[in-house]
Amino acid sequence: MEKRTEFLEKFYEMRNRAGKVHLFYSINKIIARIGEGTKLDKIYISKEYLSYLSEKIFDDKNRLGSFFSGSNSHVRLSLVDEFVKDFERNIVKEIQEDFMDLKKYNSSIFSEVRTRIETIMASEDKKIQTEDLVLFENYLTNWKSLENKIKNFIPEEFYNQKTNYFYASLKSYVKFFDSFKENYEISKKFLENK
């Protein structure tokens, strides 16, 4: 019962704070600025994220990276954009849709997650049903996917530099995720042991 209560409190805190900062919406708003408020030649993406995009677009994780070799761990987005235009693809749209998929899924379960946690916490036995476990696991998976996507998107060197507003905004969300690392781990461990 004690572990269940700790899980519910930590998980609820994560969910509640994410709601207060409009986590998924806010990150998508930043990503939506690519190509409009933030010029493509001012954005660098990590080669790790480039590899991910390559697999998503071409079913080949090395296709894009092979055209941007070199010792840098990142590449200017405007160069990637020029390359993918030859294949009638829009790299900005691909990135925005990639992040939007996570936001859409979050929106589909966000209220339900809150309702179920509050209902369980208000109950005397704090019993968690199987369908609750699935719902909570899906929420945590989506949370981690967004965290990983941002961390993979930002070139590693940029974490220790003063950069433009675009990166400063994204890095602030990396700090937000880091601040809930303990909550995430306690929640994940509880669900894995159920």
CNS distance restraints for C-alpha pairs under 8 A (distance, minus, plus):
assign (resid   1 and name CA) (resid   5 and name CA) 6.15 0.50 0.50
assign (resid   1 and name CA) (resid 126 and name CA) 7.77 0.50 0.50
assign (resid   2 and name CA) (resid   6 and name CA) 6.21 0.50 0.50
assign (resid   3 and name CA) (resid   7 and name CA) 6.06 0.50 0.50
assign (resid   3 and name CA) (resid 190 and name CA) 7.55 0.50 0.50
assign (resid   4 and name CA) (resid   8 and name CA) 6.17 0.50 0.50
assign (resid   4 and name CA) (resid 126 and name CA) 7.55 0.50 0.50
assign (resid   4 and name CA) (resid 190 and name CA) 7.63 0.50 0.50
assign (resid   5 and name CA) (resid   9 and name CA) 6.16 0.50 0.50
assign (resid   5 and name CA) (resid 121 and name CA) 7.72 0.50 0.50
assign (resid   5 and name CA) (resid 126 and name CA) 7.51 0.50 0.50
assign (resid   6 and name CA) (resid  10 and name CA) 6.09 0.50 0.50
assign (resid   7 and name CA) (resid  11 and name CA) 5.81 0.50 0.50
assign (resid   7 and name CA) (resid 186 and name CA) 6.46 0.50 0.50
assign (resid   7 and name CA) (resid 187 and name CA) 5.34 0.50 0.50
assign (resid   7 and name CA) (resid 190 and name CA) 6.59 0.50 0.50
assign (resid   8 and name CA) (resid  12 and name CA) 5.80 0.50 0.50
assign (resid   8 and name CA) (resid 117 and name CA) 6.71 0.50 0.50
assign (resid   8 and name CA) (resid 121 and name CA) 7.04 0.50 0.50
assign (resid   8 and name CA) (resid 187 and name CA) 7.91 0.50 0.50
assign (resid   9 and name CA) (resid  13 and name CA) 6.11 0.50 0.50
assign (resid  10 and name CA) (resid  14 and name CA) 6.39 0.50 0.50
assign (resid  10 and name CA) (resid 183 and name CA) 5.03 0.50 0.50
assign (resid  10 and name CA) (resid 184 and name CA) 7.73 0.50 0.50
assign (resid  10 and name CA) (resid 186 and name CA) 7.35 0.50 0.50
assign (resid  10 and name CA) (resid 187 and name CA) 6.79 0.50 0.50
assign (resid  11 and name CA) (resid  15 and name CA) 6.27 0.50 0.50
assign (resid  11 and name CA) (resid 183 and name CA) 6.35 0.50 0.50
assign (resid  11 and name CA) (resid 184 and name CA) 7.22 0.50 0.50
assign (resid  11 and name CA) (resid 187 and name CA) 5.92 0.50 0.50
assign (resid  12 and name CA) (resid  16 and name CA) 5.83 0.50 0.50
assign (resid  12 and name CA) (resid 114 and name CA) 7.28 0.50 0.50
assign (resid  12 and name CA) (resid 117 and name CA) 6.68 0.50 0.50
assign (resid  13 and name CA) (resid  17 and name CA) 6.01 0.50 0.50
assign (resid  13 and name CA) (resid 183 and name CA) 7.84 0.50 0.50
assign (resid  14 and name CA) (resid  18 and name CA) 6.09 0.50 0.50
assign (resid  14 and name CA) (resid 180 and name CA) 6.67 0.50 0.50
assign (resid  14 and name CA) (resid 183 and name CA) 6.71 0.50 0.50
assign (resid  14 and name CA) (resid 184 and name CA) 7.61 0.50 0.50
assign (resid  15 and name CA) (resid  19 and name CA) 6.29 0.50 0.50
assign (resid  15 and name CA) (resid 113 and name CA) 7.96 0.50 0.50
assign (resid  15 and name CA) (resid 114 and name CA) 7.17 0.50 0.50
assign (resid  16 and name CA) (resid  20 and name CA) 6.34 0.50 0.50
assign (resid  16 and name CA) (resid 114 and name CA) 7.76 0.50 0.50
assign (resid  17 and name CA) (resid  21 and name CA) 6.36 0.50 0.50
assign (resid  18 and name CA) (resid  22 and name CA) 5.89 0.50 0.50
assign (resid  18 and name CA) (resid  23 and name CA) 5.10 0.50 0.50
assign (resid  18 and name CA) (resid  24 and name CA) 7.92 0.50 0.50
assign (resid  19 and name CA) (resid  23 and name CA) 6.48 0.50 0.50
assign (resid  21 and name CA) (resid  26 and name CA) 7.48 0.50 0.50
assign (resid  22 and name CA) (resid  26 and name CA) 5.68 0.50 0.50
assign (resid  23 and name CA) (resid  27 and name CA) 6.23 0.50 0.50
assign (resid  24 and name CA) (resid  28 and name CA) 6.20 0.50 0.50
assign (resid  24 and name CA) (resid 102 and name CA) 7.59 0.50 0.50
assign (resid  24 and name CA) (resid 103 and name CA) 5.28 0.50 0.50
assign (resid  24 and name CA) (resid 106 and name CA) 7.39 0.50 0.50
assign (resid  25 and name CA) (resid  29 and name CA) 6.15 0.50 0.50
assign (resid  25 and name CA) (resid 103 and name CA) 6.68 0.50 0.50
assign (resid  26 and name CA) (resid  30 and name CA) 6.48 0.50 0.50
assign (resid  27 and name CA) (resid  31 and name CA) 6.31 0.50 0.50
assign (resid  27 and name CA) (resid 170 and name CA) 7.20 0.50 0.50
assign (resid  27 and name CA) (resid 173 and name CA) 7.83 0.50 0.50
assign (resid  28 and name CA) (resid  32 and name CA) 5.93 0.50 0.50
assign (resid  28 and name CA) (resid  96 and name CA) 7.34 0.50 0.50
assign (resid  28 and name CA) (resid  99 and name CA) 6.44 0.50 0.50
assign (resid  28 and name CA) (resid 100 and name CA) 6.53 0.50 0.50
assign (resid  28 and name CA) (resid 103 and name CA) 7.49 0.50 0.50
assign (resid  29 and name CA) (resid  33 and name CA) 6.72 0.50 0.50
assign (resid  30 and name CA) (resid  34 and name CA) 7.56 0.50 0.50
assign (resid  30 and name CA) (resid 166 and name CA) 6.86 0.50 0.50
assign (resid  30 and name CA) (resid 169 and name CA) 7.44 0.50 0.50
assign (resid  30 and name CA) (resid 170 and name CA) 7.57 0.50 0.50
assign (resid  31 and name CA) (resid  95 and name CA) 7.84 0.50 0.50
assign (resid  31 and name CA) (resid  96 and name CA) 6.16 0.50 0.50
assign (resid  31 and name CA) (resid  99 and name CA) 7.77 0.50 0.50
assign (resid  32 and name CA) (resid  36 and name CA) 7.77 0.50 0.50
assign (resid  32 and name CA) (resid  96 and name CA) 6.33 0.50 0.50
assign (resid  33 and name CA) (resid  37 and name CA) 4.81 0.50 0.50
assign (resid  33 and name CA) (resid  38 and name CA) 5.59 0.50 0.50
assign (resid  34 and name CA) (resid  38 and name CA) 5.04 0.50 0.50
assign (resid  34 and name CA) (resid  39 and name CA) 6.41 0.50 0.50
assign (resid  34 and name CA) (resid  40 and name CA) 6.59 0.50 0.50
assign (resid  34 and name CA) (resid  92 and name CA) 6.70 0.50 0.50
assign (resid  35 and name CA) (resid  39 and name CA) 4.94 0.50 0.50
assign (resid  35 and name CA) (resid  40 and name CA) 5.49 0.50 0.50
assign (resid  35 and name CA) (resid  92 and name CA) 7.02 0.50 0.50
assign (resid  38 and name CA) (resid  42 and name CA) 6.91 0.50 0.50
assign (resid  38 and name CA) (resid  43 and name CA) 7.65 0.50 0.50
assign (resid  38 and name CA) (resid 166 and name CA) 7.09 0.50 0.50
assign (resid  39 and name CA) (resid  43 and name CA) 7.01 0.50 0.50
assign (resid  40 and name CA) (resid  76 and name CA) 7.46 0.50 0.50
assign (resid  40 and name CA) (resid  77 and name CA) 5.46 0.50 0.50
assign (resid  40 and name CA) (resid  78 and name CA) 4.77 0.50 0.50
assign (resid  41 and name CA) (resid  76 and name CA) 6.11 0.50 0.50
assign (resid  41 and name CA) (resid  77 and name CA) 6.25 0.50 0.50
assign (resid  41 and name CA) (resid  78 and name CA) 5.04 0.50 0.50
assign (resid  41 and name CA) (resid  79 and name CA) 7.91 0.50 0.50
assign (resid  42 and name CA) (resid  76 and name CA) 7.44 0.50 0.50
assign (resid  42 and name CA) (resid  77 and name CA) 7.87 0.50 0.50
assign (resid  43 and name CA) (resid  76 and name CA) 5.94 0.50 0.50
assign (resid  43 and name CA) (resid  77 and name CA) 5.63 0.50 0.50
assign (resid  43 and name CA) (resid  78 and name CA) 7.69 0.50 0.50
assign (resid  44 and name CA) (resid  74 and name CA) 6.04 0.50 0.50
assign (resid  44 and name CA) (resid  75 and name CA) 5.25 0.50 0.50
assign (resid  44 and name CA) (resid  76 and name CA) 4.33 0.50 0.50
assign (resid  44 and name CA) (resid  77 and name CA) 5.43 0.50 0.50
assign (resid  44 and name CA) (resid 154 and name CA) 7.50 0.50 0.50
assign (resid  44 and name CA) (resid 155 and name CA) 7.00 0.50 0.50
assign (resid  45 and name CA) (resid  49 and name CA) 6.60 0.50 0.50
assign (resid  45 and name CA) (resid  50 and name CA) 6.81 0.50 0.50
assign (resid  45 and name CA) (resid  74 and name CA) 5.37 0.50 0.50
assign (resid  45 and name CA) (resid  75 and name CA) 5.61 0.50 0.50
assign (resid  45 and name CA) (resid  76 and name CA) 6.53 0.50 0.50
assign (resid  45 and name CA) (resid  77 and name CA) 6.42 0.50 0.50
assign (resid  45 and name CA) (resid 153 and name CA) 5.45 0.50 0.50
assign (resid  45 and name CA) (resid 154 and name CA) 5.80 0.50 0.50
assign (resid  45 and name CA) (resid 155 and name CA) 5.78 0.50 0.50
assign (resid  46 and name CA) (resid  50 and name CA) 6.24 0.50 0.50
assign (resid  46 and name CA) (resid  73 and name CA) 5.85 0.50 0.50
assign (resid  46 and name CA) (resid  74 and name CA) 4.17 0.50 0.50
assign (resid  46 and name CA) (resid  75 and name CA) 6.49 0.50 0.50
assign (resid  46 and name CA) (resid 152 and name CA) 6.50 0.50 0.50
assign (resid  46 and name CA) (resid 153 and name CA) 5.56 0.50 0.50
assign (resid  46 and name CA) (resid 154 and name CA) 5.84 0.50 0.50
assign (resid  46 and name CA) (resid 155 and name CA) 4.37 0.50 0.50
assign (resid  46 and name CA) (resid 156 and name CA) 7.34 0.50 0.50
assign (resid  47 and name CA) (resid  51 and name CA) 6.00 0.50 0.50
assign (resid  47 and name CA) (resid  65 and name CA) 6.86 0.50 0.50
assign (resid  47 and name CA) (resid  73 and name CA) 5.57 0.50 0.50
assign (resid  47 and name CA) (resid  74 and name CA) 5.04 0.50 0.50
assign (resid  47 and name CA) (resid  75 and name CA) 6.68 0.50 0.50
assign (resid  47 and name CA) (resid 155 and name CA) 7.78 0.50 0.50
assign (resid  48 and name CA) (resid  52 and name CA) 6.44 0.50 0.50
assign (resid  48 and name CA) (resid  73 and name CA) 7.99 0.50 0.50
assign (resid  48 and name CA) (resid 152 and name CA) 6.21 0.50 0.50
assign (resid  48 and name CA) (resid 153 and name CA) 7.57 0.50 0.50
assign (resid  49 and name CA) (resid  53 and name CA) 6.21 0.50 0.50
assign (resid  49 and name CA) (resid 149 and name CA) 7.77 0.50 0.50
assign (resid  49 and name CA) (resid 152 and name CA) 5.40 0.50 0.50
assign (resid  49 and name CA) (resid 153 and name CA) 5.26 0.50 0.50
assign (resid  50 and name CA) (resid  54 and name CA) 6.05 0.50 0.50
assign (resid  50 and name CA) (resid  64 and name CA) 6.86 0.50 0.50
assign (resid  50 and name CA) (resid  65 and name CA) 6.65 0.50 0.50
assign (resid  51 and name CA) (resid  55 and name CA) 6.32 0.50 0.50
assign (resid  51 and name CA) (resid  61 and name CA) 4.73 0.50 0.50
assign (resid  51 and name CA) (resid  62 and name CA) 6.07 0.50 0.50
assign (resid  51 and name CA) (resid  63 and name CA) 7.88 0.50 0.50
assign (resid  51 and name CA) (resid  64 and name CA) 6.80 0.50 0.50
assign (resid  51 and name CA) (resid  65 and name CA) 6.21 0.50 0.50
assign (resid  52 and name CA) (resid  56 and name CA) 6.27 0.50 0.50
assign (resid  52 and name CA) (resid  61 and name CA) 6.10 0.50 0.50
assign (resid  53 and name CA) (resid  57 and name CA) 6.00 0.50 0.50
assign (resid  53 and name CA) (resid  61 and name CA) 7.37 0.50 0.50
assign (resid  53 and name CA) (resid  94 and name CA) 7.88 0.50 0.50
assign (resid  53 and name CA) (resid  95 and name CA) 7.87 0.50 0.50
assign (resid  54 and name CA) (resid  58 and name CA) 5.55 0.50 0.50
assign (resid  54 and name CA) (resid  59 and name CA) 6.78 0.50 0.50
assign (resid  54 and name CA) (resid  60 and name CA) 5.88 0.50 0.50
assign (resid  54 and name CA) (resid  61 and name CA) 4.80 0.50 0.50
assign (resid  54 and name CA) (resid  62 and name CA) 6.67 0.50 0.50
assign (resid  54 and name CA) (resid  63 and name CA) 6.07 0.50 0.50
assign (resid  54 and name CA) (resid  64 and name CA) 5.43 0.50 0.50
assign (resid  54 and name CA) (resid  65 and name CA) 7.65 0.50 0.50
assign (resid  55 and name CA) (resid  59 and name CA) 4.22 0.50 0.50
assign (resid  55 and name CA) (resid  60 and name CA) 4.41 0.50 0.50
assign (resid  55 and name CA) (resid  61 and name CA) 4.06 0.50 0.50
assign (resid  55 and name CA) (resid  62 and name CA) 7.51 0.50 0.50
assign (resid  55 and name CA) (resid  63 and name CA) 7.90 0.50 0.50
assign (resid  56 and name CA) (resid  60 and name CA) 7.70 0.50 0.50
assign (resid  56 and name CA) (resid  61 and name CA) 7.77 0.50 0.50
assign (resid  58 and name CA) (resid  63 and name CA) 7.31 0.50 0.50
assign (resid  61 and name CA) (resid  65 and name CA) 7.61 0.50 0.50
assign (resid  62 and name CA) (resid  66 and name CA) 5.87 0.50 0.50
assign (resid  63 and name CA) (resid  67 and name CA) 7.31 0.50 0.50
assign (resid  64 and name CA) (resid  68 and name CA) 7.01 0.50 0.50
assign (resid  64 and name CA) (resid  80 and name CA) 7.78 0.50 0.50
assign (resid  65 and name CA) (resid  69 and name CA) 6.43 0.50 0.50
assign (resid  68 and name CA) (resid  75 and name CA) 7.06 0.50 0.50
assign (resid  73 and name CA) (resid 155 and name CA) 6.73 0.50 0.50
assign (resid  73 and name CA) (resid 156 and name CA) 7.61 0.50 0.50
assign (resid  74 and name CA) (resid 155 and name CA) 5.75 0.50 0.50
assign (resid  75 and name CA) (resid  79 and name CA) 7.52 0.50 0.50
assign (resid  75 and name CA) (resid  80 and name CA) 7.61 0.50 0.50
assign (resid  76 and name CA) (resid  80 and name CA) 6.83 0.50 0.50
assign (resid  77 and name CA) (resid  81 and name CA) 6.06 0.50 0.50
assign (resid  78 and name CA) (resid  82 and name CA) 6.31 0.50 0.50
assign (resid  79 and name CA) (resid  83 and name CA) 6.40 0.50 0.50
assign (resid  80 and name CA) (resid  84 and name CA) 6.25 0.50 0.50
assign (resid  80 and name CA) (resid  91 and name CA) 7.25 0.50 0.50
assign (resid  81 and name CA) (resid  85 and name CA) 6.17 0.50 0.50
assign (resid  81 and name CA) (resid  90 and name CA) 6.76 0.50 0.50
assign (resid  81 and name CA) (resid  91 and name CA) 5.44 0.50 0.50
assign (resid  81 and name CA) (resid  92 and name CA) 7.51 0.50 0.50
assign (resid  82 and name CA) (resid  86 and name CA) 7.19 0.50 0.50
assign (resid  83 and name CA) (resid  87 and name CA) 7.68 0.50 0.50
assign (resid  84 and name CA) (resid  88 and name CA) 6.56 0.50 0.50
assign (resid  84 and name CA) (resid  89 and name CA) 5.39 0.50 0.50
assign (resid  84 and name CA) (resid  90 and name CA) 6.67 0.50 0.50
assign (resid  84 and name CA) (resid  91 and name CA) 6.68 0.50 0.50
assign (resid  85 and name CA) (resid  89 and name CA) 5.22 0.50 0.50
assign (resid  85 and name CA) (resid  90 and name CA) 6.31 0.50 0.50
assign (resid  90 and name CA) (resid  94 and name CA) 6.29 0.50 0.50
assign (resid  91 and name CA) (resid  95 and name CA) 6.24 0.50 0.50
assign (resid  92 and name CA) (resid  96 and name CA) 6.14 0.50 0.50
assign (resid  93 and name CA) (resid  97 and name CA) 5.95 0.50 0.50
assign (resid  94 and name CA) (resid  98 and name CA) 6.04 0.50 0.50
assign (resid  95 and name CA) (resid  99 and name CA) 6.44 0.50 0.50
assign (resid  96 and name CA) (resid 100 and name CA) 5.96 0.50 0.50
assign (resid  97 and name CA) (resid 101 and name CA) 6.07 0.50 0.50
assign (resid  98 and name CA) (resid 102 and name CA) 7.29 0.50 0.50
assign (resid  99 and name CA) (resid 103 and name CA) 6.65 0.50 0.50
assign (resid  99 and name CA) (resid 146 and name CA) 7.57 0.50 0.50
assign (resid 100 and name CA) (resid 104 and name CA) 6.08 0.50 0.50
assign (resid 101 and name CA) (resid 105 and name CA) 6.31 0.50 0.50
assign (resid 102 and name CA) (resid 106 and name CA) 6.11 0.50 0.50
assign (resid 102 and name CA) (resid 142 and name CA) 6.50 0.50 0.50
assign (resid 102 and name CA) (resid 145 and name CA) 7.74 0.50 0.50
assign (resid 102 and name CA) (resid 146 and name CA) 6.83 0.50 0.50
assign (resid 103 and name CA) (resid 107 and name CA) 6.11 0.50 0.50
assign (resid 104 and name CA) (resid 108 and name CA) 6.31 0.50 0.50
assign (resid 105 and name CA) (resid 109 and name CA) 6.72 0.50 0.50
assign (resid 105 and name CA) (resid 142 and name CA) 7.70 0.50 0.50
assign (resid 106 and name CA) (resid 110 and name CA) 5.57 0.50 0.50
assign (resid 106 and name CA) (resid 139 and name CA) 7.14 0.50 0.50
assign (resid 106 and name CA) (resid 142 and name CA) 7.03 0.50 0.50
assign (resid 107 and name CA) (resid 111 and name CA) 7.65 0.50 0.50
assign (resid 109 and name CA) (resid 113 and name CA) 6.04 0.50 0.50
assign (resid 109 and name CA) (resid 135 and name CA) 7.64 0.50 0.50
assign (resid 109 and name CA) (resid 139 and name CA) 7.36 0.50 0.50
assign (resid 110 and name CA) (resid 114 and name CA) 6.61 0.50 0.50
assign (resid 110 and name CA) (resid 139 and name CA) 7.89 0.50 0.50
assign (resid 111 and name CA) (resid 115 and name CA) 6.17 0.50 0.50
assign (resid 112 and name CA) (resid 116 and name CA) 6.07 0.50 0.50
assign (resid 113 and name CA) (resid 117 and name CA) 6.20 0.50 0.50
assign (resid 113 and name CA) (resid 135 and name CA) 6.91 0.50 0.50
assign (resid 113 and name CA) (resid 136 and name CA) 6.77 0.50 0.50
assign (resid 113 and name CA) (resid 139 and name CA) 7.73 0.50 0.50
assign (resid 114 and name CA) (resid 118 and name CA) 6.13 0.50 0.50
assign (resid 115 and name CA) (resid 119 and name CA) 6.08 0.50 0.50
assign (resid 116 and name CA) (resid 120 and name CA) 6.09 0.50 0.50
assign (resid 116 and name CA) (resid 132 and name CA) 7.14 0.50 0.50
assign (resid 117 and name CA) (resid 121 and name CA) 6.01 0.50 0.50
assign (resid 118 and name CA) (resid 122 and name CA) 6.09 0.50 0.50
assign (resid 119 and name CA) (resid 123 and name CA) 6.35 0.50 0.50
assign (resid 120 and name CA) (resid 126 and name CA) 4.97 0.50 0.50
assign (resid 120 and name CA) (resid 127 and name CA) 6.38 0.50 0.50
assign (resid 120 and name CA) (resid 128 and name CA) 6.75 0.50 0.50
assign (resid 121 and name CA) (resid 126 and name CA) 5.66 0.50 0.50
assign (resid 122 and name CA) (resid 126 and name CA) 7.28 0.50 0.50
assign (resid 123 and name CA) (resid 127 and name CA) 7.60 0.50 0.50
assign (resid 128 and name CA) (resid 132 and name CA) 6.11 0.50 0.50
assign (resid 128 and name CA) (resid 133 and name CA) 6.95 0.50 0.50
assign (resid 129 and name CA) (resid 133 and name CA) 6.52 0.50 0.50
assign (resid 130 and name CA) (resid 134 and name CA) 6.48 0.50 0.50
assign (resid 131 and name CA) (resid 135 and name CA) 6.19 0.50 0.50
assign (resid 132 and name CA) (resid 136 and name CA) 6.02 0.50 0.50
assign (resid 133 and name CA) (resid 137 and name CA) 5.96 0.50 0.50
assign (resid 133 and name CA) (resid 191 and name CA) 6.76 0.50 0.50
assign (resid 134 and name CA) (resid 138 and name CA) 6.13 0.50 0.50
assign (resid 135 and name CA) (resid 139 and name CA) 6.31 0.50 0.50
assign (resid 136 and name CA) (resid 140 and name CA) 6.26 0.50 0.50
assign (resid 137 and name CA) (resid 141 and name CA) 6.10 0.50 0.50
assign (resid 137 and name CA) (resid 188 and name CA) 7.58 0.50 0.50
assign (resid 137 and name CA) (resid 191 and name CA) 6.95 0.50 0.50
assign (resid 138 and name CA) (resid 142 and name CA) 6.18 0.50 0.50
assign (resid 139 and name CA) (resid 143 and name CA) 6.15 0.50 0.50
assign (resid 140 and name CA) (resid 144 and name CA) 6.13 0.50 0.50
assign (resid 140 and name CA) (resid 184 and name CA) 7.39 0.50 0.50
assign (resid 140 and name CA) (resid 188 and name CA) 7.32 0.50 0.50
assign (resid 141 and name CA) (resid 145 and name CA) 6.10 0.50 0.50
assign (resid 142 and name CA) (resid 146 and name CA) 6.28 0.50 0.50
assign (resid 143 and name CA) (resid 147 and name CA) 6.34 0.50 0.50
assign (resid 144 and name CA) (resid 148 and name CA) 6.04 0.50 0.50
assign (resid 145 and name CA) (resid 149 and name CA) 5.98 0.50 0.50
assign (resid 146 and name CA) (resid 150 and name CA) 6.31 0.50 0.50
assign (resid 147 and name CA) (resid 151 and name CA) 6.26 0.50 0.50
assign (resid 147 and name CA) (resid 174 and name CA) 6.95 0.50 0.50
assign (resid 147 and name CA) (resid 177 and name CA) 6.59 0.50 0.50
assign (resid 148 and name CA) (resid 152 and name CA) 5.90 0.50 0.50
assign (resid 149 and name CA) (resid 153 and name CA) 5.94 0.50 0.50
assign (resid 150 and name CA) (resid 154 and name CA) 6.33 0.50 0.50
assign (resid 150 and name CA) (resid 170 and name CA) 7.12 0.50 0.50
assign (resid 150 and name CA) (resid 174 and name CA) 7.27 0.50 0.50
assign (resid 151 and name CA) (resid 174 and name CA) 7.03 0.50 0.50
assign (resid 154 and name CA) (resid 158 and name CA) 6.79 0.50 0.50
assign (resid 154 and name CA) (resid 159 and name CA) 7.73 0.50 0.50
assign (resid 154 and name CA) (resid 167 and name CA) 7.43 0.50 0.50
assign (resid 155 and name CA) (resid 159 and name CA) 7.45 0.50 0.50
assign (resid 157 and name CA) (resid 161 and name CA) 7.07 0.50 0.50
assign (resid 158 and name CA) (resid 162 and name CA) 7.55 0.50 0.50
assign (resid 158 and name CA) (resid 163 and name CA) 6.99 0.50 0.50
assign (resid 158 and name CA) (resid 167 and name CA) 7.88 0.50 0.50
assign (resid 159 and name CA) (resid 171 and name CA) 7.30 0.50 0.50
assign (resid 162 and name CA) (resid 168 and name CA) 7.67 0.50 0.50
assign (resid 163 and name CA) (resid 167 and name CA) 6.08 0.50 0.50
assign (resid 163 and name CA) (resid 168 and name CA) 6.30 0.50 0.50
assign (resid 164 and name CA) (resid 168 and name CA) 6.19 0.50 0.50
assign (resid 165 and name CA) (resid 169 and name CA) 5.95 0.50 0.50
assign (resid 166 and name CA) (resid 170 and name CA) 6.49 0.50 0.50
assign (resid 167 and name CA) (resid 171 and name CA) 5.92 0.50 0.50
assign (resid 168 and name CA) (resid 172 and name CA) 6.24 0.50 0.50
assign (resid 169 and name CA) (resid 173 and name CA) 6.83 0.50 0.50
assign (resid 170 and name CA) (resid 174 and name CA) 6.56 0.50 0.50
assign (resid 171 and name CA) (resid 175 and name CA) 6.42 0.50 0.50
assign (resid 172 and name CA) (resid 176 and name CA) 6.35 0.50 0.50
assign (resid 173 and name CA) (resid 177 and name CA) 6.21 0.50 0.50
assign (resid 174 and name CA) (resid 178 and name CA) 6.19 0.50 0.50
assign (resid 175 and name CA) (resid 179 and name CA) 6.12 0.50 0.50
assign (resid 176 and name CA) (resid 180 and name CA) 6.79 0.50 0.50
assign (resid 177 and name CA) (resid 181 and name CA) 6.42 0.50 0.50
assign (resid 180 and name CA) (resid 184 and name CA) 6.12 0.50 0.50
assign (resid 181 and name CA) (resid 185 and name CA) 6.14 0.50 0.50
assign (resid 182 and name CA) (resid 186 and name CA) 6.08 0.50 0.50
assign (resid 183 and name CA) (resid 187 and name CA) 6.05 0.50 0.50
assign (resid 184 and name CA) (resid 188 and name CA) 5.93 0.50 0.50
assign (resid 185 and name CA) (resid 189 and name CA) 5.94 0.50 0.50
assign (resid 186 and name CA) (resid 190 and name CA) 6.14 0.50 0.50
assign (resid 187 and name CA) (resid 191 and name CA) 6.33 0.50 0.50
assign (resid 188 and name CA) (resid 192 and name CA) 6.13 0.50 0.50
assign (resid 189 and name CA) (resid 193 and name CA) 6.30 0.50 0.50
assign (resid 190 and name CA) (resid 194 and name CA) 6.55 0.50 0.50
